[in-house]
Every structure is written in structure tokens, then in C-alpha cells.
């Protein structure tokens, strides 16, 4: 019976009921030791006897062994691993040591966990219970939480119990406090009815409602009833002391055997007994501890009744005896599969430099890194460095630890591990690169830029120097004209061989930079040749180089090609499960989709990028994608959302550095003002953008038509002179019809009425079909001009076209402006027409929309799940919900809708 936990039990009951109905749910239960977390998990298990249950418990000594906790949880489901998509199956086998590990994205294991849980629950809902999650190795915790946040329609109930320090953003959180007075008294009286009133009151006071304390303090009360009076210990210490009182009453061989079990708390009975035998202990010495209910023993394991028993046994033992025990355990772990555990026991014993142990730990770290257990690898490399004499090997192991922490994305750890300078030049470059990575993830772009350019000067390898400077240009892009120009000059000076594909990507990037910053005037033929060379060589080959190529194409106005390159890169990321690499790729896709008037796609892409960036803590991409989303919110006329997203984009993580999303936020707010006819505010924002340090970024040149419109509306065309000159020069170099169309629209606004007609027509004739928003903006302005010229019939045609396009794009404020102008010509727009949706797909949620589009391309549920980092069951659920909304009954009908 659980005392005083009625509300908590009802939460679990609802979770299990939803699970039985096919809906997934996750619950994190936290509280101090002994508060009743395990009891609630036991209740959940007893309430789910009709369902398959997967269970795991975090083991403190296994915190350095990657995926140990996850393997324990999923062991009953591993027979289904062949059903997973091949990349996921390979990743999971490698993580669990079932096959040679392949380096890859650590998040791919999380996706494999999601797919495996979904398959395990196929046909029958399933329950997963994880206790002591605070001791899970980081790789297990990360993969488990990745899967937990994506559980949806699989019929899986996941309950995680942990101490308060364990956090799981995105999961429902149930924090346990002590039992109330009545429940505490009921529990105590039911288990210690013979206590005197004084002792009863003392236990209730010291236990503070902690159930474990209420059960254990009475047994130890007699031994400290007087000495402890007035000196109440903290609750956890009091319970631990109560357990220790029981341990001290045991025979010495039993105490020594318990210490062995405490030092090797995986619970392997044979290992514990073999190690204990060297201390003169045998199986019979387990009996007194079993009788005292301090441990449970079966044919395979020795388990402590509660983690506090283990802590009490280990912490009370003399250090010299602990070292003997760890030595005995290292000798007992003689199987090749035990190499990692053996290395850590040796590491505990080592008190000074020991190259043999350090080499063992380095091997352990390599194995962990190969399985994407980067946190465990960092810990092993760091301990190996501590056991290495000062010199190159010590510095090398520290660098390896920092690089492993960088792969993990742990900014604080990588910064600490890369704190010391290295004397060896090659190691010094690697240290600086790790520091730059940490700075970039933290949003400290100026610091990252300085470190990258500094590292490039020390790099002997031209390819390494180029990669460093490509990253440095990326960081400089968010700092200002001078920084990016100087970095581009440094990149140009790297002596790459003529045939190296990186050379063409670097040249494309520097060309784009100089075009954006107006540091050079490229003729169109040169730009076309540079782009062709980069395309011919696959934009450099490596992932980062291809992304640089796609971004550079956007900087020179080639948005369609940029989107194609980014789409291919995104497909590669999804195929290989490179979740950590997707935010910048998705951000590039979202920008291109925005420019090409694919606003729904852009919203989905930017939202996905933002979600993953938040999950990974990548502040740079959080800011940038928030800016893109703010622009899209401005297009739709959602003022509150636009301002909220702009605020996120304008958050500056590093003092004295422009916020990474500043230019997009400024453009978004200005567009919102334009849509609401707030001309003065729009001009002020756009002037700030065009005279500020971020004017070279994509919104800089692309927002010039907005600035021109605002300036003309206010009767101040001179305010647009310099920005318009920049746009005209860019159009001459880029030779892109969409840029020429915008130039003609600006000229029409600035020209006298005698010339405007021809200029508007020229603009409309140059807008490509994939630039619907820009075309509608021009049609609106032309229609307004025609109405003022009293050419109402011609005006109606342009305004109707603009209105229909804005309505289809869900640009509500712009549609309202076009409708007002249209009605001013005498044409009536019916209420039904005003409220009509922009298309069938608009009735879907963003998730449904993405799934429907992929299904329309012929992808299976499994393929869609792999692309969107979902489970196949969730994909099926969303298709089931979407089909009635679309009025279809079969996947073959989707092609016509999409």
C-alpha cells in the first residue's frame, strides 16, 4: 500500500490508460533519496501486468560506460533490431557492442531507440520503467530522452525516476515531496507500532515525511537515542547512518564482501565472489547481509536494497581497503569484454602517473567514441591525461578529451578541457578549434572568429587551414563588413592545389562575400564561371563545404540552385541520421523557401531547425531561425508572434556583438510595419539595417524594395538613393531575373508618372513564376497606381491577381490591403471569398503537412519516419488523421493535392 500518493497514482493511471488506447506518454518523477520514486515505479509495474514491461536502473559505476543503461532497458527487445532501417540498426548494434561501431551522429542511436520501442509496442502497448536515471551514462540518457520527446502514437508509456538534479526538458514532470503528517503517521504506525510516543514523535520529526526514513530510522533509533538528541542529521545522512548502523553489526567478512559489491555495483555475482575470494570471503558470508535485508541475491546478481546502503558501505570503508578491493575487482574482470570496467578499476587505484593504466583508458575512450559515447570518451581521455606525466602525450590526451566533449556538444566541458595551451603546434591548432566550437555554440561569435583565424595561421595543412577559415568566414558573417572582408582575404591567401575542390568553394565564398560587402565589382561572366566550377566539383565534397556552397549561392542570388543543393544535403543528413548537422541545413532550406514564396515549407523547415537547435543548445541557430520565422510571421500578419520571434532573434549572447538574428528581425519588423501601413516605422527600421554592420547579410540587399516603398510613401525618395544604388549594382553582377524585376519595381516607384507604367510592366514581366509574393507585391503597387490614374478596369486585373496570390499565401495583411484597393475600384469581394482558405493543405497541422508531402512522393511510413526522426507508428497516426481532412482514402490520391 502506498500512503499519501493518491494524486501521483492517478497521474500514472491516466498515463497507462492512454497507453492502452494507443497513445504514448512520458513522465519524469523526481525527488530526494527514499521519497518513494521506486515505489511509484513498482505501482506502475503492478498496474501494467497485462502489458509487456521494459525496465532499467542506472548504476553509478557504469556512468562511464556508454549505452550500458540503455542496453539493460532494451535487452528484451533486441531480437527486433533487424526490423529497423539499416543505418539505425547499425548504429544500435555498434552502440551495444553487437557489431563493429561506425562513427556517426550520436542522435542516430536515439532515433533507433524510438523505432525499436515503436516496433516492440506494435500490436500490444508497452511500458518502460527507468529508475535512478541520474546514474545513467550520458549516452543512454541522451538517446532515451531523444526518443521520449518524439513518442506520440506508438502506445508506449515511459516513466523515468531520478533525483532532482536530473532534468528532461519537454517531459511531464512530477516532483515528489514528503508525505503529509497523516500519511507519514499511518506509514510509521503500520511498520513500527511498538514505538513509544516520544520515539514516534522523534522519528516523524527527523523523517520529514520521507518514506524510507520512516521505515529505517526506528531500527537505528535505540543506538543513538541519547547521543543524537538535539543533533538531527540531514534526512539523507540520517537514513544512511541508519543503514550503516546495521552494516556495522555484521561479521567482518560480510562487511568486506559488501564493500566489494559496493565497488562493483553492476551486481555481477560471479565477479563479486571472485574478487571477494582474494580477501578471504566466500558465498556463505552473503547470508548475514541477506538476513538483515541489506542485499538481495539470486543466481546472477547481488543487489543492494537501496542505493543509500551501497553509499553507506563504500563511504565508511577506509581508503586503503577500497584500493585493495578495486585491485581485486580489476584482476577478477579478466574477460576481453570487461576491458573498460577493468581500466576504470585500475584508474581508481592509480595515485600518480601510470602509463599502462593511461593507455588502457585511452583504448576505452576510443571504443566509446567509436560507439558515439562521446561523454564517456571525454571522461576516459581526461583520466588518462591525469595519469600521464607532463609532456606531449598528456597534452594530446587532453585535446582528445576536449574534442570528444565537442562531439557531445557539451560547451562547458569542452571549454574546461581545452583551457590549457599546448606547446606542440598541431595540438595548439586543435585546442583553438575546440575553443572556437564552444564559443560558436554559445553564441560568442567574435571569440570564435578570433580563435579560428588564429588557428589557421598555425595550420601547416592547407586543407585544414581552409576548413578553419571557412568556419571563420561563417562567424565573421555575423560580425560586420570589415571582419568578413579581412577573413575572406586570409582565405584567398591559402595555397590550395589547383585541382582541389575546396579551392572552388573557397573562391565562391570569397566572391559572394565581396559582392555582398561591395569590396569588389565582379563582372557577370566571372561570377557565372566561379559558380560553375563549384557545381562541377560537388561544392567541395565534405558536408560543411557543401553547406558553405549553398549559402554562398544565396548570397549571389541563386536561390533555386541553393535550395537544390541544400535539399540534397538534407537528404544525406536524414539518410545517415546526422541530426546534429541538420539545423544549419534546414535554416538554409528555410531561407531559400522563403525567397521562393514557399512559405509553408519555409515555416516547417525553420520550425524543425529551431526545435533541434534548442534541443542541442545551439544558440547561433536558435537566433537565426527565429529571425526567419519572425519574417514569415510578418508575411502572415501575425503581429504578436512576429514580435516574440524577433525578440528571440535579437538576443545577443556575447556583449558587444550583434545578435545573430538581427538582420532578419529588423527586416521582419519592417515588413510587418509595411503590411500595416506604418511607413515611418518601417523606414526607420530599414534605414538602421542598411546603415548598420549587418547590411551585407541576405536581408540587406533583399529588403531594399521595402525601403524604397516606405521612403516613397513618406515623400522622401532621397532616403532610398544609396540602398537602391547597391541593389542596382547587385542586379548587374548577379543577372537574375527576379532581382531585375525588383529593380524595375523600385524605379517605377521613384520615377515620374509618365515612366511608371512601362517600368511596372517590365517588372511584372521579369518576376519568375516561383516568386509569387514578390509578383503580388508588384501587382498591388501597379494596381494602386492604375487606380490613382483612373484606369479602374486595368487596376482591377492587377489587384485581383495580387489579392488572390496573397490569400493563397496566407499573407493576411497584404490580402486585406489588396482587397481594400480592389473594392475601391468598385469590385465587391464576398464575405465567403474573404474567409476562404488558401488551399486544402492549410487544414493540416505542420506535422501532418510534412508527412503528407512525403507520402505523396511515394515514401513508405518507415522511410518517412527515418526522414522526420519519428516512429513509423506516429507517421501512420498522422496519415490516419490527415486523410479525412483532405477528403482522400488512398495514398495514390495525394499526388494531385501536393
N, C-alpha and C positions, 0 to 999 in steps of 0.2 A: 504493500500500500504506500502511495506517495502522499505525504502530508503537505497540505497548503500549496499544491501546484495545480489547482483546478484550471486556472486560466492558461497555463503553459500546456497542459494536457489537451485543452480544447484547440489550441493552435496546431498541435501535432495531429489531432483527429481530423481537422479540416484539410491539412496537407495530405494525409493519407486518403481521405475521401476524394480529393481532386485527382490524386494519382490513380485511384481505381477507375475514375472516369476518363482516364487517358490524358490528363493534363499534368505537366511536370511542375515541380515546385522545389525551392531550396530554402533552408532555414539555417542560420548560424546562431548557435546557443553559446553564450559566453558567461563566464563567472569565475570567481576565485576557486582555488582547490577545495574540494569537498562540498561545494554548494549544491550539487545534485545534477550536474550535467550528464554524467554517465547513467544515473538513474532514469533520466528522461529518455536517453537512447535505448535503455532496456525496455522502458514502457513502449516506445515506438516499435521495437522488435517484437514484443509480445502482442501488440495490436495488429501486427502485419504477418501473423503466422500463415496466412493464406497466400502470401506473396514471397517470391524469391528475395533474399536479403544479402547484400554485399556489405562486408564490414572490414574496417581497418582501424588501427590505433597508431598514432605517432609514437615513435620510440626515440628517446633523446639521443642515444648513442648512434642512431642511424641518420642523424641530421646531416652528416657529411657524405651520405651515400645516395647519389641521385636516383630518384624514382623508386626508392625502397618502399615508401609508404603506399605509393600508387600501385606497385606490383602486388602488395598484400591485399589491397582492396579488389583489384580486378582479376586476381588469380582464378576464381571460379568461372570467369567469362572468357579466358584466353583461348578457349577452343573455337571461338568465333572470329579470331583475328583475321583469318583468311577471307572473311566477307568484307573487310574494309577496302577502300580504294588503295591501290598499290603504294602510293607514297606514304599514306598514313600507316599501313601495315608495316612497311619497312621502318618507319620512324619508331613505332611502338616496340617492334621486335628489338631494334637496336637499343632503345631505352632500357628494356628489361634484360638485356644481355642474351637474348634468344637468337641473335644473328649479329654479324659484324655491323658495328654502328656506322652511320653515314652522317657527316656534318650537315647540319641543316637548321632551319628555323625552330627554336625551342617551342614555339606555339603550335607547330605541327603535331606534336605529341598531344597537346590539349585537344586539338581537333579530332585526333584518333580516339581519345577518351570519350568524347561526345558521341562519335559514331558507334563505338563499342557499347556504350551504355544504351544507346537507342536500339541497337540490334539485340542486346540482352533482354530489353523490355518488349521486344516485338511479340505481340500476342498476349503477353502477361505483364502487367505493370510490375515494377521492381522498386525496391527500397535500398538506398545506400546510407550507411551509418559510419561516420568517421569521428573517432574520439581522440582527444589530446592533439588536435591539429596544430597546436603551437610547436610541436616537436616534429612535424612533418618536414622532410627535406624540402628545400625551396623549390626544386624542380617538380616534385609531386604536388605541392600546394599550388604552384602556378598553373600546372596543367589541369588540376581538379577545378580550380576557380574559373579558368577559361571555359571549361565545359559547363560549369554550373551556370554561368551568366548567359549561356546560349540554350539551355534546356527550355523546351517550350511545349511540344505536343507529343513527347515520347512516352509519357506515363511513368516518369521516374521521380521519386521523392528522395531528395538528398538532405540529410541533416548532419551538420558539422558541429562538433562541440570543441571548445577551446578556451584557454584562459584569455583575459581581456586584451592582452597585447596583440592577439591575432586579429587581423582585420580582413574583411572581404567585401569591398565596395560593390554595390549592386545586388547584394543578397539581403533578404529579410533578416532582421537582427532581433534576437530575443535575449535580453540581458537579465540574468538571474541575480536576485538579491536574496538576503537571508529570509528564513521563514518568519512569519509574524508570530507574535507571542503565543497565541493559542495553538498554532500548528507545531511550534517548537516544543511546547509543553506536552502536546499529545505524543510526539515522536519520542521524547525523553521518557515519559511515563510508560510507554509501551515497551521500552527496552531496558530500563533501569528503575523498576518500580520500587526497589528497596532503599533508594537513596533517602537520607534524612532530609528534612525541609531545608536545612542550611546548605547541605551539599547540592541539593537540587537547585536552589536559587543561584549558587555559585556557578554551576555548570551552565545554566541558562544565561547568566550574565557574560561568562567568558566565551561561550559558543557564538553569541551574536547571531543566532538563527542559522548557523552553518550546520547542515545535517550530519556531516561526517564528525564534526566536533561534538555534537550532541551524542553520537554513538560511542566515540572513543574516549572522551575526557573522563567519564565515570570510572573506567577501568584503571586509569592512572591517577585518579584523584587522591587515593589514600597515601601514595608515596610523596605527594607534595602539598598536602592539605594545609600544613602549617608553614613550611619554608616558603611556599609560594604566595602566602597571603599578602595582599596589597601589592603584588608584583605581577599582575596579569600580563602574560606574553601576548604579542600579536597573534590573532587567531590561527594562522597557518603554522607559526612556530609552536604554538601550544599543541596543535594536533600532531605535529612532527615529533615533539618531545614526548607525547603520549605513546606514539609508536616506538620511539627509542627506548622508553622505559620497558616495553615488552621485549624488545630485542636484547637488552642487557640481562634479562633473566634467563636467556638461552645459554646452552653449553658453548664453550669457546669454538669447537669445531663447527658447530652450526652457524655461529656468528661469522666465521671465516668463509664458510660456504655461501652465506647470504651476501657477503661482500663480493665474491666472485660473480654471483648472479647480478648484483647491482652494477658492477663494472661492465658486464656483457649483457645489457638489458634487452637484447633481442629475444632472450628466453630459450635459446637452443640448449636443451637439457644435456645432450651428449657433450657439447663444448664446455658447458659449465662444469660437469662432473670430471672431464679430463683435466681441465685446468685446476680444479679444486684438489684432485688427487695428489698433485705435486706439493700441496700444503698439508697433506695428511688427512684429508677429508674424504668421506665416502657417501654413497647414496643414503645410508641409514641416518646420516646427520641432517637430512632434509626433514625427517619426521617431526622433531620438536617444533620447527618453524611451521610445518603444516598444521600440527595440533593447535598452535597458537593462532591459526588463521591469518598468518602474515603472508603466506605464499600459497599458490595452487600449482600442483604438479600433475602432469599427465605423461603419456608415453613420449611426447616430443618436446614439451616446453616446461619451463619454470617461470611462473608469473607472480609478481608481487600483487598483493591485494589492492594496493593503491599506489600511485606514483610517489606519494609522500613517504611511504615505507622505504622505497628504494633510496630516496634522497636522504632519509634519516640514517640508513645503514652506511651509505657511501660517505656522507659528510662527517660522520662521527668517527670514522676509521683513521688511524694515524697515516700520515702521508707515506711513510716508509712501507707500510703494509699495502697501501694502494699500489705502489710501484711494483711490489712483488706480484700482486695479483694481475696487473696489466702484462707483466712479463710472462706469467704463466698462461694467460689467455693468448698472447701472441704466439707462443710455442704450440698451443693447442689448435690454433687455426692454421693447419698445415695443408689444406686443400688449395689448389690453384684458384678456385673461385673465391677463396677467403682473403685474397691478396690485399684488397682495400681495407678490410677490417684489421688485418694483421698490421698493416702500415700505420694505421691510426693508434693501435695499442702501443706499438713501438714509439710513436711520436709522443705519447703521454709520458713514457718512461724517460725519454731523452731530456737531459737538462742543459746541454750545451751543443756546440757544433757536432754533427754526426752525419757524414756524407752518405753512409749506407742507408740510413733512415730517410734522409732528404731525397735520395734517388728513388726509394720506394714510393714516397709521397708524390714525387714528380710523375712517376708512372701512373699512380692512382689518379692524379689530376688529368693526365692525357686521356685516360679511359673515360673519365667523367665528361670532359669536353667533347669527346667523340660522340657521346650519347646526348649532347645538348644539355648536360647538367652543369651549366657554367658557374652557378653559385658554389657547388661542391668543388669544382675545379679551382676556383679562386681561393677557397679555404685551404685546399691541399697545397697549391703552389705557395701560398703565403707561409704556411707552417714549414714547408720545405726550405723557404728562404730564411726563416728564423733559425733553422738548424744547419745553415751553411755559413762557413767563415766569410768575412768581408772579402769582396772581390767580384770578378765578372760573373761567376755563377750565381752568387747571391742576387746581384742586380738583375740578371736575366730571369731568375725565378720570380722576383717581384714584378717585373714587367709582364711576365706571363700571367701572374695573378691579376694584375690590373686589366690586361686585355680580356681575360675571362670575365671579369666583372663588367667590362664594357659590353661584351656579348650579352650579358644578362640584363644590361640596361640599368644597372644599379649605380646611379650617379654618385652617391655618397661614398660607396666602396671604391669605385674606380678612382675617385679623386684622392682618397686616403692612400691607396696603394701606389699611386703614381706621384706621391708627394716629393719623393727624393729624386734628385738629378742623377743621371747615370754618366759615368766617365767615358764609357765606350760610345763612339759617335752613332753607331747603328742603333744601340739601345736608347740613346738620348732621343733619337727621332721617334722611336716607338712610344716612349714616355710622353713626348709632346703631343703625339697623335691621340693618345688616350685622354690626356687632359683636355684637348680640343673637343673630343667627342662628348666628354662630360659637360663642358661648357655649352656646347651646342644644344644638347638635350635640355639643359637647364635654362636655355634662352639667353645665355651670356654670349651674344654673337661677336661682340668686339674682342672679348678674350679668346674665343675660338679662332677668330681670324688671325690674331697676332700669333697664336701658337702654331697654326697651320703654315703660315708664311715663314715663320722661324724654322719650323721643321724642314720645310722644303729647301732651305738654304744649306742644311746639313746632309740632305739625302744624296747619296752617291749614284743611285739608280735613277735614270731619267724618268722611267715609268712611275716609280714611287713618287718622285717629285711632282710629276704631272697630276697624279691622283690627289696628292695633298693640295695642290694649287686649284684643282677643280673644286674641291671642297672649300678652299679658301675664297674662291670667287663666289660660291654659293652664300657663304657667310657675309661677304662684303656686299652682296646684292641688297642686304637689309641694313646697311650702314650708311651708304651715301656715294655720290658720284666719284669723289676723289679716291676713296678706298677701293672701289671696284675697278677704276681705271688703273691704279697702281698695281693691283693684283693681276689684272689682265696683261700688263706689261711684263710682269715677272713670269707669267705662264708662257708668253710668247718667246721668252729667252731660253726655255728648256730645250736642250738639243736632242729632240726625239728623232729617230731614223725616219727617212722619207716614207717608207712603206708601213710605218706603224699606224694602225687605225686610230689610236688615241690622238695622233697628230691632227687628224681631220676634225675630230670632235673638239679638241682644244682650239683649233682655228675658228670653227663655227661659233664657239662660245665667245672668243675674244671679238669676233666680228659683230656678234649680237650686242655685246657689251658696248662697243664703241659706237654702234648705231644708236643704242638707247641713250648713251650719255653724250652724244653729239661730239665725240672726240675725233671722229674720222668721217669722211664723206665717201662712202663706198659707191662705186658705180653698180648698176643692177646686174651686169654680167659677172662681176666678181662675186657678188652675193650668191647668185644662182650657181656658180661653179663651186663655191665653198659648201653649199647645201648638198649639191650632187655628190661631191667627194665623200661627205659624211654619210650620206644614204648608201652609197656604193659599198662602204666598208662596214655597214651594220652599226653605225654610230659607236664604234669603239669596242663592241662586243660585251664587256662586263656590264652588269646591271647598272651601276652608278653612272658609267659613261653614257649608256643609252638614255638614262633619265636626264642627264645634262643635255644631250642632243635634243630630246623632246622639248625641254624647257627653252632651249635656245631658239628652236623653231617658232615658239610662241613669241619670243622677243622680237623676231623679224617678221611677224605677221602671218606665218604659215600654220594656221590653226588646224586645218583639216589634216595635214600630214602629221602634225604634233599629236593629234588625238589618235591617229592610227598607230603611231609608234608607241604611245603610252598604253593603248589597248593591248598591243602585243606583249608589252612588258607586264601589264596586269595579268594577262592570261598565264604568263610564265610564273608570276608570283602565286597565283591561285593553284596552278598545277603542282608546284613544289611545296605549297603550304608556307610561303615566306610572308607570314602575316606581318612581322616587324618591318618589312620593306614596303608594305602597301600604302601607308599614309601619304608619302610624297608622290607616289604614282597616281593614287586616287585624286590627290589635290591637282595634279597636272591634268588629269582627265576632267575634273570638275571645271577647271578654268576653261579648257577647250570647249566643253559642252555649253558653258555659259556664253562664250563668244559666238557659238554656232546656234544659239537660240534653242538649245535642247535643255530647257530649264528644269524639267522634271528629272532628267538624267543627272544633270549637274547637282541638283539638291540631294538625290540619292547617293551620288559619289562623294560629295563633300560631307554628308552626314556620316557615311561609313568611315571616311578618313578621320573625322573628328572623334568618333566613338573609339576607334583603335588607338589613335594618338592619346586620348585620355586614359585608356587602359594601360598604355605603355609609359605614360608620363612624359611624352614628347611635347614640351611647351611650345616649341617652334611651330609645329604643325597644328597644334590646337589654335594658336593665334591666326595663322594663315587661313586655315579652313573656316574659322569663324568669320573672317572677313569676306570670303567668297559667299558664305551663307547669308551674311548681312546684305550683300548686294542682291542676292536672289530674293530675299525678303522685301527689299526695296522695290524690286520689279513687281512683286505681287501686291505691294501696297500695305504690307503688314508692319505698321509703324512700331508697335511695341517690340515685336520680335527683332526687327531691324536694329533698333537701339540697343537691345540686350546683347545681340551678337556682336555689334560694333564695339560695345564696351569690352567684351571678351577679347576681341581682336586688338584693342588698344592697350591691353595690359602689358606693361613693359617690365620684363623680369630683370633687366640689368640697368642700373641707373646710368643716365647719360647716353643711352642707346635708343634709337627709335623703335617703337613696338613693331614686331614682325608683320602684323596685320594692318599697319597704319594706313597704307595707301588704299587698300581695299575698303577699309572702314570709312575713310574720307569720301571715296567715290560712292559708296553705298548711301551714306547720309545725304550726299549732294543729289543723287538720283531720287531719293525719297522726297527731298525738297522740290525738285523739278516736277515730279508727279503731282505734287500738291500745290503747284504754282507759287512756291516760296522762293522767288527768284533771287532776292538779296542774300538769303542764307546759302543757297546753292552756289552762287558766285563766290562768296567768301570762302566756303569750304574748298572749292575747286582751285581758287587762286592760291590758297595755302598749300594744296597738293602740288601745284605747278611751280611754285617758288621754293618748295621745301626740299629736303635731302632725298626724298623718295620719288622724285619726279621721273627717274629713269625706269621705275618698275612698270609692270604691264598696265596698271590703271592710269599711269601718267599720260601717255600719248592717246590711249583709247578713250579717255574722258574729255579730250579737247572738244568734240562736238557738243558735249553737255555744257562746257564752259562758254562756248560761243553762243549757244542758245540763251543761257542765263544773261550774258552780257548784252545781247541784242534786246531781250525782253525789257531790260532796265534802261535801254537807250545809251549804253556805254560800250559800244563796239570796240573802242580803243583798248579796252581791258583784255580783249581776246587776240590782239595783234601778235604778240610773241608766241603764245601757245599755238596759234594757227600756223605760224611760220614753221614751227617744229613739226607739226602734223604734215604740212605740205612737203617738207624735206624728206620725211619718213616715207611718204607715199611715193616720191620719186625713186627712192632707193629700193623699196620693197616690191613695187609693181604688182600689187594685189588689188583686184577689182573692188573688194569691199572697202579698202582704205580710200581708193579713188572716189567711191560713192560718198563716203563721209566728208571728204574734202569738198566735193561739189555741193553737198547739203550746207556746209558751213559758208561756202561762197554765196549760195542763194540767200542765206540769212543776212550776210554782210553787204550784198550787192543792192544797187537801186532796183526799184520795181521793174524797170524796163529789162533788166537782165535776169531777174529771179526765175521767171517761168522756164526758160531754157535750162538753167542750172538745176532746178528741181527735177526736170525731166531727165537730165543727164545722170543725176544721182540715182533716180529710180531705175534707170536702165543698167546701172552698174552693180546694184545690190545683188549678190548671188542668192540663189534660192534657199541656201542654208543659213541666211542671216535675216530671219523673219522679223525679229524685234527691231533691228536697225531699219529694215524696209518700212515697217509700220510707222516708226518714228518719223521717217522722211515723208511718208504719205500723209501723216497727221499735219505736219508743218505745211506741206504743199496745199492740203485741203483748207487749212486755216487761211493761207494766203489767197487761194482762189475765192473763198467766201468773202474775204475783205474786198476783193476785186470785183465782187458781184457776179461771179461766174458760178452760180449755185449748182447748176447741173454737173459741171465738171468737179466741183468741190465734193458733191455727194459721192461720186465714184471713189475718190481718194479717201474720204472719211469713212465710207462704208468698208473699204478694204482695211484701213487701219483698225477700225472698231472690231471687225471680225478676227483679225490677227491677234490683237491684244486680248480679246475674250478667249480665244483658243489657247493663248499662252498663260492665261490666268493673271494677266497684268491688270489688276482691277482698277487702280487709279488712272492708268493710261487709257483703259477702255472707257472709263467714266468721262475723261476729257474728250475722247473721240466722239462719244455719244452726245455730249453737250453740243459740240460743234456740229454734229450731224443733224441734231434736232433744230439747230439754229438755221439750217438751210431749208427747213420745212418738212423734213422727213421724220416720220414717227417711228420710234423703236418701242415695240410692245414690251409690257412687263414680263411676259413669258420669255421673250427673247433675251431680256436683260438677265434673267435668272438662269438661263440655260447653262449647263455645264460645258466645259471645254472639251469633252470627249469621254468616251466610255471608261478609259483607264483612270480618269480622275476620281472615280468612285472607289478605287482601291487604296489600301494603305501603302506606304512606301515599300514595305517588305513584300507585300503581295505583288506590287508592280514589278519589282526586280525579278521575282520568281516567274511571273507570267511571261516576261520578255525572254527569259532564258528557256522556258518551256516552249515558247513559240519557235525558237531556233532548233528545236528537236532534242534538247538535252534531257536526259533521264533525271529522275528525282535524285539519284545518287550523285550524278555529275553536278547538278545544281547545288546540292548540299556542299560538295567539295569546293565549289567556286565561292559560295557565300558564307563559308565557315558555319554551316548549320548542320543539323542531322537530317537524314532523308525523311524521317517521320514528320519533322517540322515542315519540310517542304510540302509533303503530301497534305498536311493540315491546311496550309495556306492556299494551296490549289483548291482544296475542297471548299474553302470559304470564298475564294475569288470567282469560281465558275458561275454560281448563281448571280453574282453581281454583274458579270459580263454577258449573261444570257447564253452561255455555251455549255455543252455537255461532253465535249471531247477535246483533247489537245490539238487535234488537227484543225479545229476551228480558230485557234489562236492566231495563226499566221495573218489572217485578214485584219485582225484587230491591232496587231503590232507592226 
